[in-house]
Amino acid sequence: MIASRTSVDRIRAAYDRHAALYAPSVVTEAAQLLDDLLQTAAKHGHDRDVEGLSWLTVAAAEATSRKYGRPRTERNSTEVYTLHAALSAALDEQGLTRAGSWVRMGVAVRPRDDGPRWGLGGTTGLAVALYTDSGWELMVNSPQTRAFSIHAPTTEAGATEVAQIVRDILTGDTPDPFRPAHR
């Protein structure tokens, strides 16, 4: 099923209000859920464009993003290392240069010459961590940092989406979540 453009836009607007990042597949899945909810509402006589149903957008966005946060059961170390390897490969495919990570269980990349930088002297890049009890987490690659959840599947395909998000932040194609102007 293909999500409607209107529902994709509504879901993106809902997610823009959150201090997190969302993989395209999660946005699409939430938009498909919203389309299904609106179709069901229409069967009961509701107009799908009525603002009174805007809470369905929030419900679809929240229900979907929760699937890609903290796992219901903890992953084992083999699963975590397999996902870290998939993320490392995906970051390499994006043409990013990996670096040593200050972040526990993190996969780090250097900043690009043509994008934003962090830390003293602008030499610090980003790191993505995945733990046994978490989803993907994006941080500046430093000992003390703020974390942003990346709602994406914890699969090889999800690792590819996470790598694309990291690349887009490093090139400036996606607003830098660590800059106050973004929030």
TABELCOR-V967752 format. One record per residue. N is the residue number from 1. RES is the residue in three letters. OMEGA is omega in degrees with one decimal (NA if undefined). NEAR is the number of other ideal C-beta (glycine too) atoms within 8 Angstrom. Layout:
{{N	RES	OMEGA	NEAR} {N	RES	OMEGA	NEAR}}
This chain:
{{1	MET	178.1	4} {2	ILE	-179.8	4} {3	ALA	177.5	11} {4	SER	179.6	8} {5	ARG	-179.2	6} {6	THR	-179.3	6} {7	SER	176.3	15} {8	VAL	179.2	12} {9	ASP	178.9	8} {10	ARG	179.6	12} {11	ILE	178.2	15} {12	ARG	178.9	9} {13	ALA	178.3	9} {14	ALA	-179.2	11} {15	TYR	178.9	13} {16	ASP	-179.5	6} {17	ARG	-175.7	5} {18	HIS	176.1	7} {19	ALA	179.5	5} {20	ALA	178.5	10} {21	LEU	-173.3	11} {22	TYR	177.1	11} {23	ALA	178.4	15} {24	PRO	179.9	7} {25	SER	178.6	11} {26	VAL	176.6	14} {27	VAL	-179.8	13} {28	THR	179.6	10} {29	GLU	178.6	9} {30	ALA	178.7	15} {31	ALA	176.6	15} {32	GLN	176.2	12} {33	LEU	178.2	11} {34	LEU	177.2	16} {35	ASP	178.6	12} {36	ASP	179.2	8} {37	LEU	179.8	11} {38	LEU	177.1	13} {39	GLN	176.7	9} {40	THR	177.9	8} {41	ALA	179.6	11} {42	ALA	177.8	10} {43	LYS	-179.8	6} {44	HIS	172.9	6} {45	GLY	178.6	4} {46	HIS	175.4	10} {47	ASP	-174.2	6} {48	ARG	178.7	9} {49	ASP	-179.3	3} {50	VAL	-179.7	7} {51	GLU	178.3	4} {52	GLY	177.7	5} {53	LEU	-177.9	12} {54	SER	177.7	8} {55	TRP	176.4	6} {56	LEU	175.9	11} {57	THR	179.8	14} {58	VAL	-179.8	9} {59	ALA	-179.8	9} {60	ALA	-179.4	15} {61	ALA	-178.3	13} {62	GLU	-178.3	8} {63	ALA	-178.3	10} {64	THR	-177.5	13} {65	SER	179.9	15} {66	ARG	177.1	7} {67	LYS	-172.5	6} {68	TYR	175.1	13} {69	GLY	179.7	9} {70	ARG	-179.2	6} {71	PRO	179.2	9} {72	ARG	174.9	3} {73	THR	-178.5	4} {74	GLU	174.2	6} {75	ARG	172.6	11} {76	ASN	-175.0	7} {77	SER	178.1	7} {78	THR	178.0	6} {79	GLU	-180.0	9} {80	VAL	-179.2	13} {81	TYR	177.4	8} {82	THR	178.7	8} {83	LEU	175.2	14} {84	HIS	178.1	11} {85	ALA	177.8	8} {86	ALA	178.3	12} {87	LEU	179.1	14} {88	SER	179.0	10} {89	ALA	-180.0	9} {90	ALA	176.6	14} {91	LEU	176.5	14} {92	ASP	179.7	9} {93	GLU	177.7	8} {94	GLN	179.4	10} {95	GLY	179.8	5} {96	LEU	-179.5	13} {97	THR	180.0	5} {98	ARG	-178.7	10} {99	ALA	172.7	9} {100	GLY	-175.0	4} {101	SER	170.8	9} {102	TRP	-175.4	9} {103	VAL	178.2	11} {104	ARG	-179.9	4} {105	MET	-178.5	8} {106	GLY	170.5	12} {107	VAL	-172.3	12} {108	ALA	175.4	15} {109	VAL	178.1	15} {110	ARG	174.0	9} {111	PRO	176.2	14} {112	ARG	179.0	8} {113	ASP	-174.0	4} {114	ASP	-176.1	5} {115	GLY	-179.9	10} {116	PRO	179.0	9} {117	ARG	-178.3	9} {118	TRP	175.3	12} {119	GLY	178.9	10} {120	LEU	179.7	5} {121	GLY	178.1	4} {122	GLY	-178.0	8} {123	THR	-174.9	7} {124	THR	177.8	11} {125	GLY	-176.9	13} {126	LEU	175.3	14} {127	ALA	175.3	15} {128	VAL	178.7	15} {129	ALA	174.0	14} {130	LEU	-176.9	13} {131	TYR	179.1	8} {132	THR	-174.0	9} {133	ASP	-178.7	7} {134	SER	167.5	11} {135	GLY	178.4	13} {136	TRP	179.7	14} {137	GLU	178.6	13} {138	LEU	-179.6	15} {139	MET	165.6	15} {140	VAL	-176.0	12} {141	ASN	179.2	17} {142	SER	-177.2	10} {143	PRO	178.2	4} {144	GLN	-174.4	3} {145	THR	173.9	9} {146	ARG	179.7	6} {147	ALA	173.2	8} {148	PHE	175.7	12} {149	SER	170.7	11} {150	ILE	179.5	15} {151	HIS	-179.8	14} {152	ALA	177.4	16} {153	PRO	176.1	10} {154	THR	179.7	11} {155	THR	174.9	8} {156	GLU	178.6	8} {157	ALA	176.9	8} {158	GLY	177.2	14} {159	ALA	177.5	14} {160	THR	177.5	11} {161	GLU	178.1	13} {162	VAL	178.7	15} {163	ALA	178.2	14} {164	GLN	177.3	10} {165	ILE	179.3	14} {166	VAL	178.5	15} {167	ARG	-178.3	13} {168	ASP	175.6	9} {169	ILE	-178.3	16} {170	LEU	177.7	14} {171	THR	-177.2	9} {172	GLY	178.0	9} {173	ASP	174.0	6} {174	THR	179.9	8} {175	PRO	-179.7	6} {176	ASP	-177.9	9} {177	PRO	-178.2	11} {178	PHE	177.6	8} {179	ARG	-176.8	8} {180	PRO	-178.2	4} {181	ALA	-179.4	4} {182	HIS	-174.8	8} {183	ARG	NA	5}}
